[in-house]
Amino acid sequence: IIPGATTMNIGASIAKPVIRGLGFNRVAVVSRGIVQQNQQWGADHGMEVNQYDIYTATVHKGANSLLLGSGATTAIDIQPYGFENRKDSFLGEAILFGATNNDQWGGALTAKWQKDKWFLRGTFSYKDYADYRVPANHFIYEGEKHVLPDKRVPNTAGKENSISGTIGFRERNITSYINISNNYQKNGLFELPHNHEEHDHGEENHAHDHDHDIIETSHRNINMPYSTSNHFAVTNNTEWKTSSLRLLINTGYQNNHRREFESFHENYEGQPEPDANDNLAVDFKLQTYSTNARLYLDEKEKWKKIIGMSLEYQQNRVGGYEFFLPRYNQVAGGLSFINSFEASEKVLLQAGLRYDLAHTNITGFYDNALASHLQDEGYD
């Protein structure tokens, strides 16, 4: 347990780190040397990391966090499995797990092979869970009583799967890894009942589904509203070291696709219903290309120096009938310098400096129906 470190949890599967009260964009999650970009500004946008693919995790605070991002004051650096001192080996592991509170079951398979200069590792995990149990059969919200069938919170079921593969190579003072991973989640979202009769669907013969009106036949059903998230990543980590210095270069590509489905409802009077995908409320497509380098000098001395650089390009595309974020392209880069002095076994002095430049090109958004509605309400 790390003092001051906890998680922000939503349901049984979504969690984000919180370090001494800081979260969201203020805490950078670094996986395989690359800052994870997955719309982390949202409370219900959890980490896209397979827990069975983590060897160690280090929390960086203060000056060291400057190496891992410009906006974060704290960083969690997740280190995967890699070469071990043993020469040749093959290891495999199978894990089964379950939980009674939401009838969760799942498992994971891992296999690792190491021989001479080569390293291979693969991981697959799957998890399925039902609606969450609570010690009550109803709750009161804004003076209104809401029943919880079978003492469960409706539509909190979900499932997730993750697959990851790594190949490594080392030759004298050079070590390099390539990893490909994909993490998928589908989570039901609890919602208070709505009166759909108040909603005008337009034409009488227009077919419109209300999945969350379906009578439950299983607590594992995932009805609307629900969200899906898929995070695909390719990373390369290359390290070159000598007796006096160590150079670490990380490059990566991330494709994060998050969607939220909910029966169409008007956010303002007169909002037109989409011609297609009328249940798609939010559609986020974020692609990120990243590279960074860190030069470690005098690591064996009391006075250590680290020089870092980073470069990142992002392309964000949006869809759905609810508007949260605009389309944008962004290029950002930075230089950093960290100076550490080990005064004694218990005293470490650190100072850091970072300079960043960024350019963001945002596509404007205009809604004719919303503009007409605001004009009718007296806004210019």
N, C-alpha and C positions, 0 to 999 in steps of 0.2 A: 504494500500500500504506500503510495506516494503522498506526503502531506500536501494538502491544498488541491489535490487532483480528484475530480469526480466526473460524472457523466450526466448529460441531459438526455433523458429517455422519453420516447413517445411510443407507447405500445410495447410489443415484445421484441421488436427487431430493429428499431431506429434509435441510435444513440450517437451523441456527439461529446467530445471532451470539453471539460470546463476546468480551467486552471486558475485558482484563486479568484473566481468570479468572472474570468474572461472566457469568452467562447466565440463561436461564429468565425468571422474573418480575423479576429484578434488572436486566434490560436491556429497556427499553420500545422497541418498534418502532412508530414513528409514521408512518402512511401518510396523506397528504392531510390532515394536521392532527389525525387521530384515532388514539388508541392502539389498535393491533390487538389484539383479544381473540379468541383461537382455541385455548383450552386450552393456553397456552404453557408450563404447568408440566411438560408431558411431554417427555422427550428425543426422542421420535419425532414430535413435533408441530412441523413446520417452519413457515417464514414463508409466508403466503398472499399473495404479491406477484408480479406479472408483471414479470420483469426487463427487458422491452422497454418498460415504461411508467414507467421511472425516469429522471429527468433528472439529479438530483444527490442525494447522501445526506450528511448532516452528523451527526457524532457529538458529542453534548452530554454533558459531564461536569461534576461539581460543581454549582454553584448553578443553572446553566441547565436542568439536568435536572428541577428542581422544577416548572418550567412544564408538563412533559409527563406527570407522573404522581406518585403519592404513594409507591408501593413501590419504584420504580426509582431506582438511583443513577447510571445511565447511560442515555441515550436515543439512538436512531438515527432521525433525522428525514428521511424520504424525500420529496423534492420532485418532483412530476411536471412534464411539459411544460406550457407556457402561452404567453401572448402574447409575441411577439418584437418587436423594434424595427422590423422591416420592415413595410410597410403592408399589402400584399395578397400572399398567397402560397398555393401548393398544393404539398405535398410528399408523396411516397409512397416506401415502402421495402419490399423483400422480402428475407428472410434465410433461407438454408438452412444447416443445421449437422448434424454427425454426429460419432460417436466410435466407435472400433474396440473399445474395452475391453468394451463391453456392446452393441455393434451398435446404438447409439443413432442415431436420425434424427429430424429435426423441422424446423420452420420457423416464421416469424413474418411477419405482414403489418401494416404501419402506414400510416396516411394522416392528413394534417393539412391543414386549410384555415383560412385567416385572411383576413378581409375587414372593413375598417372597425372596427366595434364587436364583431364576432362571431368566435368561435374554435370550431373543431370538431376533434376528434382521436379516432381509433379504432384499437384494437390487438387482434389475434388471434394466438395462438401455440398450437402443438401439439408434443408430444414423446412418442416411444415408444421403449422400450429393452428389451433382453433380459436374461437372467441374467448376472451379473457374472463376468468371467473372472479367474482367479487363477493364479499360476505354481506350482500344485501339483495333484496328483490325489487327495489325501486329507489329512485332518488328524486329530489325536488329541485327544480331549476326555475328561477324567477317566479316562484309561487306555484308552479305547475308540477304535478306528479307525473313521473315517467317510469313505466314498468320495465324491469330487466328480466327477460324470459330466462328461466332456469338459473337465475343469479349469474348471468353472463352479460358482458357489454357487447351489444350486437355489432356485427361487422368489424371486428378487430382481428379477424383471422388473416393469415398471410403465408407466404412461402418465399424461399430464396435459395439460390444455388450459386456456386462459385467454382471456377476452374482456373488453374495457374500452372504454367510450365516455365522452367528455367534451364538454360544451358550455360555452363561456365568453362573458361579456358584460362590456364595460367602457364607462363613461361618465364622463368627466372624472376625478374622484378616487376612483371606485368601480369595483372589479373583482370579479366573482363567477364561480365555476365550479361546475358540477354534474357529478358522475361516478357512473356505475353500472358495477360490475365483478363478475365471477364467476370464481373459480379452483377447478378440480377436479383431484384427484389420486387415483390408484389404485395402490397399491404392494403387491407381494408381500412377505411376511415369512418369512425363513428360519427353519426350525424343525428341531430334531433329530428323527429318527424316533421314533414312539411305538408301543408294543404295545397296539393297540386291543382285543385279546382279553381284556385285564384289565378292560375297561370293560363294565359290565352295562347293556344297553340296555332291560332290562325285557322287554316282550313280544317273542317270537321273530319275529313278523311285522312288527315296527316298522321302517319304512324309515328308514335313517340314512346320510347321505352322508359320505364321507371324501374330499373332493376332492384332498387332498394325497397320497392313495394312487394317484391316476391315473398311469399310465405316461406320461412326457413324450413328446410328439410334436413339440414346438417349445419352444425356449428362451424364447419370448415368452409362453408360457402363464402366467397368474396364478392359482395354486391357493390353497387355504386353507393356512395363515392369511394373510389380507390385510387391508388397511385402505383405507378411502375417506374423503376429506375434501372438503367443498365449502364455500367461503367466499364469501358474497354480501354486497356492501356498496353503500350509497348514501351519498354525502357531498356536502356543500356547503361551499365556502370563499369567504367574502366579506371583502374588504379595503377599508377607507376610510382615506384618508390626507390630511393637510394638511401645511403647512410645518413644523409643530411636533409633530405626533403621528401615530400610525398605529394603527388598530384592526383586529384580525383576529378574525373569528368563524368557528368551525368547528362543523358539526353532522354527525352521521352515524348510520346504522343498519347493524348487522352481524348476519348470520345464519350461524353456523358450525355445520356438521353433520358430525360425525366418527363413523364406525362401524368396528368391528373384527370380522371374521368368523373363527371358529375352530370346528372340530367340538366339540360339547359334551363336556366332561369334568368330573368331580366335583372341586370345590375342597374338599369335605369329605364324609365318608361319609354317604350317604343324601340327598344333594342332589337334589331332584326335577328331572327334565328339563322344559324349557319345553314348553307345549302347542303353541306356534307359534314360528317363527323360532328353532329350536333351535341354529342355527349363529351367531346374533348374540350375540357375547360382550359388546360394549360399544356403546352408542348414546348419544352426547353431542349435545344440541341446546342451543346457547347463543345467545341473542339479546341484543344490547347496543345501547342508545340512548345517544348521547353528545353533549355540547355543551361547548365551551370558548371562552373569549374572552381575548385578550391585548391590552393597551394599552401601546404603546411610546411613551415620552416622551423628548424631547431626544436623538434618535438621532444627530444631527449634532454633538452636544457631547461633550466628554470624559467628562462625568458623565451616564450614561444610567440610566433607570429603566424597569422593566417590571412591570406589574400584571396578574395572571392569575387566572382563575376557571375551574373545571371542574365538570361535573355528569354523572353516569353512572348508568344503571339497567340491571341485568342480570337475565335470567330463564334459569335453567339447568334443563334437563330431562334425565333419564337413562333408559336401558333396557338390556336385555341380561342374560344370566345371571351376569355378573361385576359385582360392586358396587365402584366406586371412589369416586364422588362422590355426595353426596345432591342431591335437588332443592332449589333455593334461589332466592329473589329478593333482590336487593341494590340499595340506593341509596347512592351515595357522592358526596361533593362536597368541594371544597377551594378555598382562596384562597392565592395566592402573591405574593411581592414579591421582585424581583431588582434589586440595585443594582450598577452597574459603573462603575469609574473607570479610564480609560486614562492611566496615569502617563507612559508613553512608548510608542514603537513596539514595544518588546519586553516591556513590563510592563503587565499588565491585572489589576486587583484586582476581585474579585467577592464578593458576599455575598448570601445568599438566605434567605427565611423562607417556610414553608408550613404551613397548618393544615387538617386534614381531619376530616370527620365521615362515618361510614358506619353503615348499619343493614342487617343480614342476617337474613332469615327462612328458617330451614332446616327442611325437612320431615323428620321422623324416619323411620327405616328399621328394620323388624323382620322377621326371617325365622324362621318357626315351626320349619322343619326344622333350621336352624342352631342355634336355641336348644335343641332336643331333643338334638342331637349334642353340644353343649357340656355339657349337664347329664349326659349319659351319660359324658362324659370327666371328670366331677367338678367342673365349674365351676358356680358358683351363677348 
